[in-house]
Structures are given as C-alpha cells and as structure tokens.
Amino acid sequence: MSNEPRDEDAGEAIVYLNGRFLPVSEACIPVTDRGFLFGDGVYEVIPAYGGRLLRLPHHLQRLQNSLDGIRLHNPLSSDRWRAILEELLQRNRALAGPDNDQSVYLQVTRGSAAKRDHRFPEEVVPTVYATSTPLPAPDPAIAEHGIRAVSLDDIRWRYCDIKAVTLLPNVLLRQQATERDAAEAILIRDGLAIEGSASNLFIVRDGIIETPPKGPQMLPGITRDLVLELAARHGLAARESDIPEALLRTAAEIWITSSTREIVPVTELDGKAVGDGRPGPLWKKMSALYRDYKDAVRRGAAE
Ligand SMILES: Cc1ncc(COP(=O)(O)O)c(C=O)c1O
C-alpha cells in the first residue's frame, strides 16, 4: 500500500506496525507473537500537546532501560523513533481536537517465533507497534472534587521499574478499585505506599511535597520527575522520601501523576476525607505550573 496519508483514512486511526503506517483495522500481528503469548514486551505512553511530544528523550531513555531490563535490543534509533512518532501524530491530526493534544502508545515485543518456548528464540525480529489517540483535557470535575482512591496490597513482581506490557496485576488492582467506586488503587508494599496501579504518588505533609524515591519497586514516572523539577524551579519545597502507610493516611494532600491523567488530587482514601476533602492549595499551585509547562510545549518553548 501507499504510505502517503489518504483522505479515506481520515475517520480511522492510523497506526505504525513493523515499518508501515496503516489503518488500525488493517493492523495484524501473528498469534505466535511473544507479546501475545507471554506478555514479553515493553511499552511507553507519551503525551503530545499541540502536536509536540512532551519529554520525548526522557521517554526514549526509559524505553531503553525497559528494553535493557528484558534483554531485548532497541530495534530503532532515537531519531527514527522521533520521526515515526511525529509522523503518526501528523497522520492522526484530523482525529484530534482543536488543540491537537494526543497520546502516543508504543510497544516493542520480542517478536514472533514458530514454537512456543519460554526461552528467548534466536534470530527473532522484534514487533514494533505505535498508535496515537486524542488526549482530552483534564476533566474539570476532577479539579473541583478530586478522586476517590483505595489502598491495596501491592501484588506485582519485583521489577516494577520495567514498563512491561505484562500488566495483569495492575489490571486486577485497578478493577478492584473500580468495583469499590474508586478511580485509583494506591499500592502498599512492606508498610510503604509505593505508587498507584498506573500512576506515581505524591503527598503533602507539613507544607512539603513528598514522593517515594525511585527503585525497582516502582515505575520512574516522567510526570513525577517533571513535578519535582517544577517544584525546584518555582521554589516549592519537595523531597523524595519513603511514605509509610500511616503517613499516607494523615497526609494533608495526596496526588497521583501520570502522562495521560497529569496531576490528580485524591480527596478520599478508603472512604475517609484527605485533608478537608477538597483539592489542596499545593495541588492547585502545581497543577497551574504543569498547565503552563504544557502551554510552553505547545509553543515549542519547552519539551
Ligand atoms: C505503574 C505506573 N506508575 C507510574 C506511572 C506514571 O508514569 P508516567 O508519568 O511516565 O506516565 C504509570 C503510567 O502509566 C504506571 O503505569
């Protein structure tokens, strides 16, 4: 097929799969793909504002770390990744809203081998898939009221710093939260609050913003790092520090962060109000700083 954008594709998302751009309904992978059989792959989610990717080098570095973590070579150079993702954003421009905010999803699996075998196959070609979808602006109701969260035992494996597609524990945890009418599960391991099922965790205590230090127990979130950077740049006190469960429960504010949800105030934890039960003053400051940062990305004044 032609790789040129076609008018008839305007209603359907275009994806990138193994070297080709094509409509999502035509994109297929073999059932022998190890991503399908074993969850043997890694992924990234990258927001783009006004068609510009936020912190692409950071996301590509984390992708590299994830690939190193599963001992899979990176099939593409950083320049090639950028070119593919920018073309994808362009091809899906017509589907995005007037702001042209989109979320890119990319995935690399160990590829497809004839025989199902846990051992790495020899000479297998990784599967590379990417897509972009419209990224809606944060829901104003969340800024007004915040979200409910529940705390749950962290049942995940020991390499949570790898952004692996093997997300069954996260799926089960998020579903449990949903069934308890909560929008996120905050995961507790060895008495410490670690992160959400698909987000990082911040609390505010004595006027200081705190987030757990990085390690194999959590995903090093790009939004998390940006929040710490913005705090430092704008003179807000912030530190990386373990959050024992008891401190989580007495925090003045709780936030969760992720690329697609941005910074979300948690106003109820396990049925009890966090602080006064409304989004807190430091959340308001930080979310304004984050909004300004996104605008700078839109203008091309920040990445
Ligand atoms: C388990 C987990 N932690 C943290 C994050 C936040 O990472 P980022 O800010 O890079 O989106 C995510 C994102 O999906 C996640 O799945």
The ligand as an SDF file (V2000), in Angstrom:
LIG
                    3D

 16 16  0  0  0  0  0  0  0  0999 V2000
    2.6160    1.7310   37.4610 C   0  0  0  0  0  0  0  0  0  0  0  0
    2.7850    3.1210   36.9280 C   0  0  0  0  0  0  0  0  0  0  0  0
    3.4080    4.0320   37.6880 N   0  0  0  0  0  0  0  0  0  0  0  0
    3.5690    5.3010   37.2730 C   0  0  0  0  0  0  0  0  0  0  0  0
    3.1000    5.7250   36.0350 C   0  0  0  0  0  0  0  0  0  0  0  0
    3.2840    7.1620   35.6140 C   0  0  0  0  0  0  0  0  0  0  0  0
    4.3060    7.2660   34.6620 O   0  0  0  0  0  0  0  0  0  0  0  0
    4.3310    8.4710   33.6170 P   0  0  0  0  0  0  0  0  0  0  0  0
    4.2830    9.7230   34.4080 O   0  0  0  0  0  0  0  0  0  0  0  0
    5.6200    8.3110   32.9030 O   0  0  0  0  0  0  0  0  0  0  0  0
    3.1330    8.3220   32.7370 O   0  0  0  0  0  0  0  0  0  0  0  0
    2.4510    4.8120   35.2110 C   0  0  0  0  0  0  0  0  0  0  0  0
    1.9610    5.2390   33.8980 C   0  0  0  0  0  0  0  0  0  0  0  0
    1.1910    4.5950   33.2690 O   0  0  0  0  0  0  0  0  0  0  0  0
    2.3010    3.4680   35.6570 C   0  0  0  0  0  0  0  0  0  0  0  0
    1.6860    2.5620   34.8950 O   0  0  0  0  0  0  0  0  0  0  0  0
  1  2  1  0
  2  3  1  0
  2 15  2  0
  3  4  2  0
  4  5  1  0
  5  6  1  0
  5 12  2  0
  6  7  1  0
  7  8  1  0
  8  9  2  0
  8 10  1  0
  8 11  1  0
 12 13  1  0
 12 15  1  0
 13 14  2  0
 15 16  1  0
M  END
$$$$
